[in-house]
Structure formats: C-alpha cells, structure tokens
Amino acid sequence: MKAYSLALVALLLLIVPAILPLISPVRASSVMWSKTYTGKPYETAESVIETSDGGFVLAGWVWSPSGMMLLKTDNLGKLEWKQTYGNGEIGHEKAYSVVETSDGGYAVAGYTLVEDNDRDCWLVKTDAKGNMKWNRTYGGTKGDEAYSVIQTTDGGFALAGGTSSYSIGECDFWLIKTNSQGKSEWRRTFGGTEWEKAYCLIETSDGGYAIAGVKQLGLITAEGFWLVKTDAQGNMEWNQTYAGEFAFSASLVEATDGGYALANAGLLIKTDANGVMEWNQTYPGLPIYSAKTSLVKTSDGGYALAGHESLIKTDAQGVVEWTQVYGGTISHSIQSLIETSDGGYALAGYKGDYTDPFTHADFWLIKTDEYGIIPEFPSWTSLLITLVAAVTVTICYRCMLRKQSEKN
C-alpha cells in the first residue's frame, strides 16, 4: 500500500503543475477583493481612479441629504476618509468624474442645482484629504451639466458635458477650458437643432481634445454616438456620427495607432485618426439597456469594457478574450472601470437591495486580477479544470486500490 500511496503522490505532482498554467488567473494577483461603503440611504459611485499612493478614490453622489461625495481607500480597499460637498437642502448635487491633480489633490466635476431645474456645471478642487480648496460653477439660466473632467498639460482643467443655456437646440455638447484655479478661459458649444450631450473627454496626443457623447432627435429616439475632435483652443476640426441603439452614454479612449475607440450599450467602435469607422463589435454580456459602459485601453493593446454586472476583455480587434460577471442576487451596477498598476482592474458603482433598490444602495469597489477574478466570483473554467483533475486523481487512486486488492 505504501508503494501505491507514493505513486498517488507522484501522480498529483505531475497533474498539478500541468493544470496550474490553465488556472493561473486565480493566482495572478495577491490583491483581490470586493468592498461596499455604507452611509446614507442611497449612494452611488460614478468614477474611480487609482491614486499615486496605490489606493483608490471614488466620486459619486449621496441622496437625502444630497451632495457630491468623494471617498478615499488604501490599496486593500480600507476606507481612509470620506467627504461630501453641497448644501444638502435642494437635494441635487452630483459628481460624475474625478482626477488626481498634479499637487496631490483632486478635481471633481458634476453639477449643482441652483434653483428649480436650473443646473450649473460644478467643479470642486480639493487637497489630498478631500478638503475643499475652491469651487466654481459654470452655467446660464437653464440646465448645464459636466460629466467629464481632465487636468490639461498646462495645469488647468477641461470639462465636457451638456448645455441648454447656450444651445442651438434643446441641448448641445459643451466644452469648458479653465486655468489652474478654475477660472474660465474659453467655452465652446457643438450641436444643431437636435439633442446632443457629451459624456467623455480626453486630451489628444496632438494637444487638442476629443469629445464623445450621444446625438438624438429627441429625448427618446436615439440617433447614435457623436465624436467631436477639436484643436487646442476648442475649435472643431471634424465630427463623426455612428448609429447605435439605446445610446445612453459614451466612453472614449485614444487608440495606440492614433485613432479612437468608443463604447456604450454593448457596442465597441474603432475609428481611424479622422474618426472614420474601421470596425465595430457588439457584446451580449453588456445589455443594450445598460445605462453606462466604461471603456479602457489595456496595456497589451486590447480593450476592457464594463457595465451593469459584466467585465469583458478583448484583443486589439475587439474579439472577446474573456468575460467575468459580478453582483449575485442583489441590485447593482458597474459605472466606472480602470486598469490598475499591477495589471488588474478596479471597478466602481453601487450595490444595494432588490427589495428597495431606489432607497438603499452603497458605494461598491471591486479589485480584480488581470483576468477579472476575485475570490467571491471564481472562474468557472478554473473550477471545471480543478474538478476534472480531482476526478482523474480519484479514479486513478481507486484503480490502484482495486489492483492491490486483486493481488491480495
């Protein structure tokens, strides 16, 4: 029997190394977790960034009393501090985008309700602990909102969103450039008689800007995505429209070849440097009714998309390499995605209760490895391979015992 036991050990030593390369996703990172941060009755994170100290900052909003919310964690998701901005009385301050600034603080963009339905774009600048240093509003007598903020190469800021105060139609793309203190340097509107709203802004490699959003014929009927390219002063160089069903938002990155990739509602579009479509891919894992899809260009030249409850990794042509699903049997939504410095991913949104999803939800932060895996959401492929290996070992062991019994 001792000989057979030794044979079994030898068999295990042969099988385990053979299957480890196949299940390597489960050991790709030592930092894998999912955290929720409770507080007010309803809180949702709209944007996540990795900070220079290896932690994370989430920006979003809290309801009743209302306000922008900024939350900082360490690299393991442990809460370090939380700040809320807004008067809390009118009830409609929201944050949609955050960046870490060159001085170690943060800039948060969204909107604040001035009176009735008069929304102004709102830019809040904080120190490294989230304490407000200054804030600026931009708007007119109607609704104006900021959905994306970046710090520009000159140390100032650029915001993109929608304006009804200065639009030709019901709403137009709005691009605002400020100095380092938030003072407006110039503003540009783009649009026609339709309804257009910008959701994502990037500073391009040539020093200009690219803005992606939605172009509609009305509040219900979507025409599709709209991509606008400007020079460094915000003057339009070209624009392109792409058909898309249920285009509620848009996410944009500059591709390695100088073109662009934009996504939402289960659709990924790749263009050349002039915005001419080269190819597009659709993904059933990102349902068309998903209100927001977040897109990143990955370090291997591919793309990662997240929305609702799914994370999808593709190659450079948009072909799916793997998919992960999170959430379980609770109310949840992924609103923002980044690739982290260790090659994994961080996803943020909200997690609540299906029994009362509109009055109870918490900030939700997920940290995964490079294959999108965290312990509570295991890879079914890895589990299947492990199960097959275990069954194989069991069968072999039983065969050994039977042969031993026959000899006896």
TAFEN-V479058 format. One record per residue. N is the residue number from 0. RES is the residue in one letter. SS is DSSP state (A for helix, B for strand, O for the rest). PHI is phi in degrees with one decimal (* if undefined). Layout:
{{N	RES	SS	PHI} {N	RES	SS	PHI}}
This chain:
{{0	M	O	*} {1	K	A	-60.1} {2	A	A	-63.4} {3	Y	A	-69.7} {4	S	A	-63.9} {5	L	A	-65.4} {6	A	A	-65.2} {7	L	A	-64.0} {8	V	A	-61.1} {9	A	A	-61.8} {10	L	A	-64.1} {11	L	A	-61.2} {12	L	A	-64.3} {13	L	A	-80.9} {14	I	A	-72.4} {15	V	A	-59.4} {16	P	A	-61.1} {17	A	A	-70.1} {18	I	A	-92.5} {19	L	A	-59.1} {20	P	O	-60.1} {21	L	O	-75.5} {22	I	O	-109.9} {23	S	A	-56.3} {24	P	A	-54.6} {25	V	A	-76.7} {26	R	A	-125.0} {27	A	O	-76.6} {28	S	O	-147.0} {29	S	O	-90.5} {30	V	O	-114.8} {31	M	O	-141.1} {32	W	B	-162.1} {33	S	B	-135.0} {34	K	B	-131.7} {35	T	B	-120.2} {36	Y	B	-127.6} {37	T	O	-89.7} {38	G	O	-176.7} {39	K	O	-72.9} {40	P	O	-55.8} {41	Y	B	-140.7} {42	E	B	-139.3} {43	T	B	-139.7} {44	A	B	-90.1} {45	E	B	-109.7} {46	S	B	-150.8} {47	V	B	-133.7} {48	I	B	-134.4} {49	E	B	-92.2} {50	T	O	-91.0} {51	S	O	-65.0} {52	D	O	-92.2} {53	G	O	91.6} {54	G	O	-88.1} {55	F	B	-138.3} {56	V	B	-123.8} {57	L	B	-115.2} {58	A	B	-121.6} {59	G	B	-172.1} {60	W	B	-152.5} {61	V	B	-124.4} {62	W	B	-111.3} {63	S	O	60.9} {64	P	O	-75.1} {65	S	O	-84.9} {66	G	B	173.0} {67	M	B	-63.5} {68	M	B	-131.2} {69	L	B	-125.2} {70	L	B	-133.2} {71	K	B	-116.6} {72	T	B	-124.9} {73	D	O	-85.8} {74	N	O	-71.6} {75	L	O	-103.8} {76	G	O	85.7} {77	K	O	-74.6} {78	L	B	-63.9} {79	E	B	-104.1} {80	W	B	-160.9} {81	K	B	-144.5} {82	Q	B	-131.3} {83	T	B	-124.9} {84	Y	B	-125.7} {85	G	O	134.5} {86	N	O	-81.3} {87	G	O	72.6} {88	E	O	-99.0} {89	I	O	-68.6} {90	G	O	92.1} {91	H	O	-143.7} {92	E	O	-103.3} {93	K	B	-137.4} {94	A	B	-110.7} {95	Y	B	-122.6} {96	S	B	-152.7} {97	V	B	-140.9} {98	V	B	-135.1} {99	E	B	-84.2} {100	T	O	-94.6} {101	S	O	-64.3} {102	D	O	-92.1} {103	G	O	90.8} {104	G	O	-92.4} {105	Y	B	-141.1} {106	A	B	-121.7} {107	V	B	-122.9} {108	A	B	-124.7} {109	G	B	-176.7} {110	Y	B	-151.1} {111	T	B	-131.2} {112	L	B	-84.6} {113	V	B	-80.4} {114	E	B	-161.5} {115	D	O	48.3} {116	N	O	-103.8} {117	D	B	-84.7} {118	R	B	-100.8} {119	D	B	-114.3} {120	C	B	-58.7} {121	W	B	-131.5} {122	L	B	-118.4} {123	V	B	-115.0} {124	K	B	-109.2} {125	T	B	-123.4} {126	D	O	-87.5} {127	A	O	-68.2} {128	K	O	-101.3} {129	G	O	84.3} {130	N	O	-75.9} {131	M	B	-65.3} {132	K	B	-98.5} {133	W	B	-161.8} {134	N	B	-146.9} {135	R	B	-136.3} {136	T	B	-114.7} {137	Y	B	-136.5} {138	G	O	170.1} {139	G	O	-124.1} {140	T	O	-96.7} {141	K	O	-123.8} {142	G	O	-85.3} {143	D	B	-136.3} {144	E	B	-139.0} {145	A	B	-111.1} {146	Y	B	-115.6} {147	S	B	-149.8} {148	V	B	-135.0} {149	I	B	-134.8} {150	Q	B	-92.0} {151	T	O	-84.7} {152	T	O	-63.4} {153	D	O	-89.2} {154	G	O	90.7} {155	G	O	-86.7} {156	F	B	-136.0} {157	A	B	-131.6} {158	L	B	-124.2} {159	A	B	-131.2} {160	G	B	-175.2} {161	G	B	-132.9} {162	T	B	-130.1} {163	S	O	-104.6} {164	S	O	-70.6} {165	Y	O	-122.3} {166	S	O	-90.7} {167	I	O	-79.4} {168	G	O	-95.4} {169	E	O	-69.8} {170	C	B	-155.9} {171	D	B	-126.9} {172	F	B	-54.6} {173	W	B	-132.5} {174	L	B	-120.4} {175	I	B	-121.1} {176	K	B	-113.6} {177	T	B	-124.0} {178	N	O	-85.7} {179	S	O	-68.1} {180	Q	O	-103.7} {181	G	O	84.1} {182	K	O	-76.6} {183	S	B	-64.1} {184	E	B	-99.8} {185	W	B	-160.2} {186	R	B	-136.6} {187	R	B	-133.0} {188	T	B	-115.3} {189	F	B	-136.3} {190	G	O	157.1} {191	G	O	-134.7} {192	T	O	-80.8} {193	E	O	-81.1} {194	W	B	-107.9} {195	E	B	-128.6} {196	K	B	-142.8} {197	A	B	-91.8} {198	Y	B	-120.6} {199	C	B	-146.3} {200	L	B	-135.8} {201	I	B	-134.5} {202	E	B	-88.8} {203	T	O	-87.2} {204	S	O	-64.3} {205	D	O	-92.5} {206	G	O	89.8} {207	G	O	-92.3} {208	Y	B	-135.4} {209	A	B	-125.0} {210	I	B	-127.3} {211	A	B	-119.7} {212	G	B	-167.1} {213	V	B	-119.0} {214	K	B	-119.1} {215	Q	B	-128.8} {216	L	O	-87.5} {217	G	O	-165.5} {218	L	O	-69.6} {219	I	O	-107.7} {220	T	O	-82.1} {221	A	B	-89.3} {222	E	B	-87.6} {223	G	B	145.5} {224	F	B	-85.3} {225	W	B	-129.2} {226	L	B	-118.9} {227	V	B	-119.0} {228	K	B	-112.2} {229	T	B	-124.1} {230	D	O	-86.2} {231	A	O	-66.8} {232	Q	O	-100.7} {233	G	O	82.2} {234	N	O	-83.0} {235	M	B	-63.4} {236	E	B	-100.0} {237	W	B	-162.8} {238	N	B	-147.4} {239	Q	B	-139.3} {240	T	B	-114.3} {241	Y	B	-129.5} {242	A	B	-66.1} {243	G	O	-165.4} {244	E	O	-80.1} {245	F	O	53.4} {246	A	O	-83.6} {247	F	O	-85.8} {248	S	O	-157.9} {249	A	O	-159.5} {250	S	B	-126.1} {251	L	B	-139.5} {252	V	B	-138.9} {253	E	B	-88.4} {254	A	O	-78.1} {255	T	O	-66.3} {256	D	O	-92.5} {257	G	O	91.7} {258	G	O	-85.4} {259	Y	B	-137.3} {260	A	B	-128.5} {261	L	B	-135.4} {262	A	B	-147.8} {263	N	B	179.6} {264	A	O	52.1} {265	G	O	74.9} {266	L	B	-125.3} {267	L	B	-120.2} {268	I	B	-117.2} {269	K	B	-114.0} {270	T	B	-121.9} {271	D	O	-86.0} {272	A	O	-67.2} {273	N	O	-105.1} {274	G	O	82.0} {275	V	O	-77.3} {276	M	B	-62.4} {277	E	B	-100.4} {278	W	B	-161.0} {279	N	B	-146.1} {280	Q	B	-135.4} {281	T	B	-115.8} {282	Y	O	-132.6} {283	P	O	-59.4} {284	G	O	-68.0} {285	L	O	-111.3} {286	P	O	-61.5} {287	I	O	-64.3} {288	Y	O	-86.8} {289	S	O	-63.6} {290	A	O	-67.6} {291	K	O	-152.3} {292	T	O	-122.9} {293	S	B	-100.7} {294	L	B	-126.2} {295	V	B	-133.2} {296	K	B	-88.8} {297	T	O	-90.1} {298	S	O	-66.5} {299	D	O	-91.5} {300	G	O	93.1} {301	G	O	-92.9} {302	Y	B	-137.9} {303	A	B	-130.3} {304	L	B	-126.0} {305	A	B	-137.1} {306	G	B	-173.2} {307	H	B	57.9} {308	E	O	-132.5} {309	S	B	-118.7} {310	L	B	-125.1} {311	I	B	-121.0} {312	K	B	-108.9} {313	T	B	-124.0} {314	D	O	-85.9} {315	A	O	-67.6} {316	Q	O	-102.0} {317	G	O	81.8} {318	V	O	-79.7} {319	V	B	-64.4} {320	E	B	-100.9} {321	W	B	-161.7} {322	T	B	-137.8} {323	Q	B	-128.0} {324	V	B	-124.1} {325	Y	O	-126.6} {326	G	O	120.6} {327	G	O	75.8} {328	T	O	-99.7} {329	I	O	-127.4} {330	S	O	-74.7} {331	H	B	-160.3} {332	S	B	-161.8} {333	I	B	-91.3} {334	Q	B	-110.2} {335	S	B	-149.5} {336	L	B	-140.2} {337	I	B	-138.8} {338	E	B	-89.6} {339	T	O	-91.6} {340	S	O	-65.4} {341	D	O	-91.3} {342	G	O	90.0} {343	G	O	-89.9} {344	Y	B	-138.8} {345	A	B	-124.5} {346	L	B	-125.9} {347	A	B	-134.5} {348	G	B	-179.9} {349	Y	B	-136.2} {350	K	B	-138.8} {351	G	B	-139.3} {352	D	O	-131.2} {353	Y	A	-61.3} {354	T	A	-71.6} {355	D	A	-153.8} {356	P	O	-69.3} {357	F	O	-95.7} {358	T	O	-123.4} {359	H	O	-144.3} {360	A	B	-157.4} {361	D	B	-125.4} {362	F	B	-54.9} {363	W	B	-130.3} {364	L	B	-129.0} {365	I	B	-116.7} {366	K	B	-117.2} {367	T	B	-120.4} {368	D	O	-87.5} {369	E	O	-71.0} {370	Y	O	-106.8} {371	G	O	75.2} {372	I	O	-101.4} {373	I	B	-129.8} {374	P	O	-54.8} {375	E	O	-78.9} {376	F	B	-125.6} {377	P	O	-70.0} {378	S	O	-75.5} {379	W	A	-65.2} {380	T	A	-62.4} {381	S	A	-64.1} {382	L	A	-64.1} {383	L	A	-65.3} {384	I	A	-62.3} {385	T	A	-63.3} {386	L	A	-63.6} {387	V	A	-60.3} {388	A	A	-63.1} {389	A	A	-64.6} {390	V	A	-62.9} {391	T	A	-60.5} {392	V	A	-63.6} {393	T	A	-62.8} {394	I	A	-62.0} {395	C	A	-61.1} {396	Y	A	-65.3} {397	R	A	-64.7} {398	C	A	-61.6} {399	M	A	-62.7} {400	L	A	-64.2} {401	R	A	-65.4} {402	K	A	-64.5} {403	Q	A	-63.2} {404	S	A	-67.3} {405	E	A	-64.1} {406	K	A	-69.8} {407	N	O	-74.9}}
